[in-house]
């Protein structure tokens, strides 16, 4: 198992601004917003920069601890920031798919100018199959 990986990322957009709805005729499509696309680009750059390379995707289960440092003191719902973070880290190649995340902790850290998210990833040992003694 590899050691914990900690990545410092920009403060993510809320899920409320991550998507946009576009009417096409009688249909409404949900698309990634400009803020969402820009956040994904920033995350990919930050991951490559901090690792010094393109990541080797984690293939097993993992747990995440995320400290969100908001840019100001406005009231926010902590759960509104997970989607952008997880989708962006998936696209950056940190893991194969965010369904691998078995434990996700989101906490508020200190308010910091500009904001940031500090993500610590720990791979989980493979669990023995139920009923099988290891």
N, C-alpha and C positions, 0 to 999 in steps of 0.2 A: 504494500500500500504506500502511496506517495504521501509526503508531508502536506499539512494544510497549505492552502493557497489563499492569499489575501490580495484583493484587487481594489484599488481606490477608483471610483467612477464618478462622473458628474451626477448631480441630483436628477433623478428620473422625472419624466412627466407623469402626471396623474393619469390613471386609466380614463378619466373624464376628458382629457385632452389628447390621449394617445390615438384614439380612433376618430374618424369623421364619417358622417353619413351622407351619401350622395344619391339623389334621386335620378334614375335613368328610366325615363318613361314612367310606367306604373310601379317599377321596382325600386327598392332602396338597397344600395350596396354599402357595406361597411368597409372602409379602407383605412390604412395606416395614415395618420396625419403627417404633415411636414415636420412637426416637432418630434413625432415618433421616429420618422426616418432619420432625422438628424441625430437623435439620441443613439440609435443603432450604430450609426457611423462613428460617433464619439466613443462608444463602448468598444467597438472593434479596434480602434486606434489605441485606446488606453490599454486594452489587454495585450496587444502586440508590443506596445512600448514597455510595459511593466515586466513582461516575460522575456522580452528581447527576441521574440520569435512568434510564429503562429502557434497557438496551443495544440498540444496533443489531446484530443478529446477524452474526457473521463468516460469510461464505458460502464462502470458499475453504479450502484446507488450512492447518493451523497446527501450530506446535510449542509444547510447554509445558515449562516448567522449574518444578518444584514443590519448595520447601524446606519440609519438615515439621519443626515445632518441637514435639516431644512435651511433654506437661505434667509428665512425671516420667521417671525413668531405667529404667523397666521395659523388658525386651527386647520388641521388636516387629518384625514383618516389614514392610518398607517397601512391598511390593506390596499389602498388605491395605487401603491407604487410597486407592488410585486410584479405585475404583468410585464411592464416595460423592461424591468431588470432581467427577468428570467428569459423573455423572448430575445433580448439583445445578447445575453451571454450565450444562448443557444446558437444564434446566428454567428457570433464571434468564434464558435468552435470550442468552447470550454468543455461542453459535454455533447453527447450525441443528440439528446432530447431532454427537455426539462421534466419529462415524466420520471426521470431517474431521481429526482429530488424527493426524498422520503421524509425529510424534516426541514422545515423552513421557519426561522425565527426572524421577525422584524421588530426592531426596537428604535426608539427615537434617541438620537445622540444630541449633543449640544448644537445650538443654532450656529451656523458658520456662514460668513458672507459668501454668496454664490452657491452654497450648499454642496453636499457630496454624499455618496453612498460608499460605505466600506463593507465589502463582501468577503467573508471568509468561507471557504469551501473545504469540507473534510469528506474524503471518501469513506464509505462505510464498509466494514468487512462483510463478505458474503455470508448471509445467514444460512445455517443448515436447513434443509428441507424439513417441513413439519413432520414430526414423528421419527426423525432420523437422528440418532445421537452422533455428535461430532467426536 
